[in-house]
Amino acid sequence: MTATRHSSQAAPPLVNRFEGHEAGWRRRVFVVIFEADTRAGRWFDFILIAAILLSVAVVMLDSIEAMRLRFGASLTAIEWAFTFLFTVEYIARLACVKRPLAYARSFYGVVDLLAILPSYAAVFMPELHALFDLRLLRLLRIFRLLKLASYVREYSLLGQALLASRRKIIIFLSVVAIVVTVNGTLLYVIEGGPGTPFSSIPTSIYFAITTLTTVGFGDITPQTDLGRAITSFTMMIGWSILAVPTGIISSELTAQRFWPSINTRTCPECLTSGLQADAKFCKNCGSALPKYDADPEN
């Protein structure tokens, strides 16, 4: 009886051991998939980036009739291999996060689903094979390219620079809108009339936009000397203002050199990324964070 009591006290419940084991593998998979500051995480990202680019290349080759007639069966087999790979990745992401539904409804969760959904849609709706609109489903596979943004750190830096520049860019675009509106209105007054290319103010604004951006399709041209003078002046302004957005974003990218270094530490609860390595709680949801073990070689 004593031996029995001792045995029951020494062995922890099977449920607790299972829960600990489950939490262990979920944590390991989460670190590999969502955090790229480890050797395994970097290799996972590199392989997935290569798979995304190759799968998009397969879709492009399949759109070429000569390639489809000659290698159609092989391209289909390769496409299904990529579809299976992305399906496994999608299931793994749902399995390792604490709130699968929240991830499934997030932006990248929807992108992950759109990357695999068209292939299965064609299987379950075979009657669509004769419709040309089925190609629209295949075009949805281009969403795989959007998955790159979640794996390459530089995408995050560029996104932060664009976000920090949004007010300046909005003001710049508003000034450009005023310039082309005034320019188009003047051209309509000078060049407009029945049967002329400048038949309305919106058409004249369209011409002003193509001139300001130095595109110049040539479908509309001014006929008077004053109209040509205004158009020439608009071209010169276009040369000077096209570099403004580039300078704004470049200055923000340069300023990021003095920002704290960015890592891919991710909160298991709300999936907020870029958390500080020494943070103990998530800055977004306040959940306790597990210990962060980044690869020192990163």
N, C-alpha and C positions, 0 to 999 in steps of 0.2 A: 504493500500500500504506500509505503514511504517512497519506494522507487518510482511508483506511478506518479505520485504528486511531484517528485523532483523532475521527472521527465516532462510533465506538462508545463512546469514553470520554466524549464530551460529553453524549450523550443518556442519561438514566436509564432503567432498565428499565420497560417498559409496565406490568408488574404493580405496581411500586411507585407509579407515578403513579396507577393505578386505586385502590390501597388508600388513598392519601392523599385522593383525591377522595371516596371512599366514606366515610372517616372524617369528612371535612368536612361533607357533607350530613347524616350521621347526628347529628353534634354539633349542627348548627343546628336540626334537627327536634327533638332532645331538649330543647334549651333552650326552644323555643317551647311544647312540650307539657307538660313537667314543671316548668318554672321560670316563675313569673309576675312576676318582677321586671324584665321588659323590656316595651317597648311591644307587640311582637308577641305575647309571652306573655299580656299582659293582654287583648288583643283576642281571642286564641284562647279564653281562659277565658270572656269575656263572651258570645261567640257560642255556645260550647258550653253554657253555663248557659241561655241563651235557648232553644236547641234541646231541652234536657232538659225544661224546663218546658212548652214547646209540645207536645212529644211526649206527655207525661203528660196534658195537657189534651185531646189528640186521643183518647187511650184512654178518658178519662172521658166525652167526648161520644159516643163509639161505644157506651158502655154504656147510653145513653138511647135507648129504642126509637124514639121519634119522630124523633130526630136520625139514627139509623141508617137508618131507612126513607127519609128524605128526602135525606140526604147520604152514604149508605153508600159509594158509589163514590169520592167525593172524599176521604172520611176514610181509606179504604183506600189510595188513592194517596199521600196525605200521610204516612201511617204507613210505607209502604215507602220514601218519600224519607228519612225520619228513620232507618229501619233501614239504608239504604245509607250515610248520613252516619256513623252510629256504627260501622258495619263498617269503613269507611275509617279512622276514627280508631283503632279497635282494632288494625288491621293496622299503622298508622303507629307505634303505641306498641311493638308487638312488633319492628318493624324498626329502631327507633332505640336500643333498649336493648341492652346487651352480653349479657345473659342473658335471652332471651325466655321461656324456660320458667319461670324464677324469677318473672318478672312475671305470667305467665299463672296461676301458682298462688297469687299473693298475693291479699289481700282485694279490692283494687280491680280486679285482673285478672279475678277471678271475677265481680265486679259488672259489669264491662264486657261480659263474655261473656253474662251473664244478661240484659243489656239488649237483645241482638240475637237470642239463641237462640230465643225463642218464635216469632218470625215465620218463621224457617227451619224450625222443627219442624212448623208447620202446613202448610208446602209439601211437605215430604217424607213427611208422614203425612196425606194428604187424607181418608182414611177417618174421621178424628177429627172432621170438621166437624159431624157429626150428634150428637156427644156434648157434653153440657153441661159436662163436665169440661175441655173445651178452653179454657173461660174462665179456668181456673186458670193455664194457660200465659200467657194475655194479662195476667193480674194480675202476672206476674213482671216486666212492664215497669216496674212501680213502682220496681224497683231502680235505674232511671235517676236517681231522686231522691238515692240514696246517692252517686252520682258527684259531687254538688254539694260534698260534704265535702272532696274533693281539689282544688277550684278556689277556694274562698273562704277567705281567711286566717283570718277570725274563727272558722270552725269549728275550726281548730287551737287557737286560744286557749281556746275553750270546752272542747275536749277535754282540754287540759292542766289547766284549772281543775278539771274533774271528776276527773281522775286524781289531782291533788294533794289533793282533798277526800275520797278514797275511804275512808280510815280513819275520819274523823269521821262520814261518812254511814253507814258500816257500824255504828258504835257507836250512832248515833242510831236506825237501824232496829231494832237489837237491843233497845233500850229500848222502842221502840214495840211490838215483838212481845211483850215481857214485859207491858206495860200492857194490851194487848188480850186476852192470855191470862188474866191475873188478872181483868180485867173480865168476860170471857165466862164464866169459871168461877163468879164470884159471881152473875151473872144466871141461870146454869143452876140454881144452888142455890136462888135466891130464886123464880124464875119457872118453872123446869122442872117437868115432870111429864107423865103420859100425856095425849095429846091437846092439849098446849100448843104454841105456836109455838117455844118454846125446848126442843126435843125432845132435843137433845144438846149436848155442850160445843162441838164444831165449829160447829154452827149458832149457838150463842150468841156464839162468837168472831166469826163472820161479821157478826152484828148489831153487835158492839162495833167492828169495823173500819168499817162504814158510818156508825156514829155518830161515831167519832173523826175521820173524814175529812169530817164534816158533809155526807155525801151523803144519807143518810136515804131509802132507797127506800120505806119504809112497808109492806113486806111482813111485817115482824115488829115488834110493838109490845109494850112491857111493860104488864102489867095491875095490878101492885101499886104502892102508893105508894113503897115502898123501891126497887123496880126503876126507877121513873120518876126518883127522886132520883139514883140511880147513873148513869142515862142522861144526865140533865141535867149532872151533874158531868163526864161523859165529853165531852159537847159543848163545855163550856168549856175543857177541856184541849186538845181538838182545835183550837180557835181559836189557842191559844198555840203549839202545836208545829208547825203547818203551815208557819210562816214560818222554822223552823229550817234546813231544807235550803237554802232560798233565801239566808239569811244566810251560810251556810257557803260556798256557791259564789260569792256576791257578794264576800266578803272575798278569796277567791283571785283573782278577776278583778281586783280593785283592786290586789292585790299584784303582778300581772303588769305594771303600769305601770312598775315599777322593775326589771323583768327586761330583759336585753338584747333589742334589737329582733329580730323573727323575719323571716327571708326564706324564699324557696322554693328555695334552692340545693339541688340533689339530686345524690347520688352516682350516677354511671352504672353502677357495679358492683352495689351492693346496694339502690339506690333509696331510701336514707335521705334524708329531706328536712329542711330547717331548719338546714343546716350554716352555720357562720359564713362571712362574706364573705371573710375573710383566711385561712381554713383551707387548708392545702396537702394534707392527707390526711383521709380520711373517719374520723370518730370511731367508726364502727361496724365497718367491715371493714379500715381501714388503707390503702385504695387511694389512689394519687395522684390528686388532683383537677385538672381543667383550670382554666384561668384563669376567674375569675368576673367577668363584665361586666354588672353590674346597671344598669338605666336610672336615671339620677340623678333623674328626675322622679317615680320611684315613691315 
